[in-house]
Amino acid sequence: MKGAVKSYDARRGSGMISRDDGRPDVAVYANELENAGFARIENGERLSFDLKTDLALKRSFAVNLRRIG
């Protein structure tokens, strides 16, 4: 999937990605930034990602983050 960073708060360690497919925004967390080797992300930055679903919370979040042009 692809999308753009809608918002990210480094103090909270979380943010949202607006998906290109028009589906609901997806959460992104600091630990996934670290896993991808990112020091930070900026609002408007384009990313590709996969979705992982936490069945207990019934929420999906972005994993396997990659920067795209």
C-alpha positions as CSV (number, residue, x, y, z in Angstrom):
1,M,0.0,0.0,0.0
2,K,1.0,3.6,-0.4
3,G,0.1,6.8,1.3
4,A,1.3,10.1,2.8
5,V,2.1,11.0,6.4
6,K,-0.9,12.9,7.6
7,S,0.5,13.7,11.0
8,Y,3.2,12.4,13.3
9,D,3.9,13.4,16.9
10,A,7.4,12.3,18.0
11,R,6.7,12.9,21.7
12,R,3.7,10.5,21.6
13,G,5.5,8.1,19.2
14,S,2.5,7.8,16.9
15,G,0.8,9.3,13.9
16,M,-1.5,8.6,11.0
17,I,-0.9,7.8,7.3
18,S,-3.5,8.9,4.7
19,R,-3.9,5.9,2.3
20,D,-3.9,6.5,-1.4
21,D,-6.7,4.0,-1.9
22,G,-9.1,6.3,0.0
23,R,-9.7,3.8,2.8
24,P,-9.5,5.0,6.4
25,D,-6.2,6.4,7.7
26,V,-3.9,3.9,9.3
27,A,-1.8,4.4,12.5
28,V,2.0,4.4,12.4
29,Y,4.1,3.9,15.6
30,A,7.7,4.8,16.6
31,N,8.8,1.2,16.9
32,E,7.9,0.6,13.2
33,L,10.0,3.7,12.3
34,E,12.9,2.2,14.2
35,N,12.4,-1.2,12.5
36,A,12.6,0.6,9.1
37,G,15.8,2.5,10.1
38,F,14.1,5.9,10.0
39,A,15.2,8.6,12.5
40,R,11.9,10.5,11.8
41,I,9.1,11.1,9.3
42,E,7.6,14.4,8.1
43,N,4.1,15.4,7.3
44,G,3.4,14.9,3.6
45,E,6.2,12.3,3.2
46,R,5.3,9.5,0.9
47,L,5.6,5.9,2.2
48,S,4.7,2.4,1.1
49,F,3.8,0.0,3.8
50,D,2.0,-3.2,4.7
51,L,-0.9,-3.5,7.2
52,K,-0.8,-5.6,10.4
53,T,-3.9,-6.1,12.4
54,D,-4.0,-6.5,16.2
55,L,-6.9,-8.8,16.6
56,A,-7.3,-8.0,20.3
57,L,-7.6,-4.3,19.6
58,K,-9.4,-4.8,16.2
59,R,-7.1,-2.1,14.7
60,S,-4.6,-2.1,11.9
61,F,-1.3,-0.3,11.7
62,A,1.5,0.3,9.2
63,V,4.5,-2.0,9.2
64,N,7.4,-2.6,6.7
65,L,7.7,1.1,6.0
66,R,9.6,2.3,2.9
67,R,10.1,5.8,1.6
68,I,8.9,6.4,-2.0
69,G,9.4,9.3,-4.3
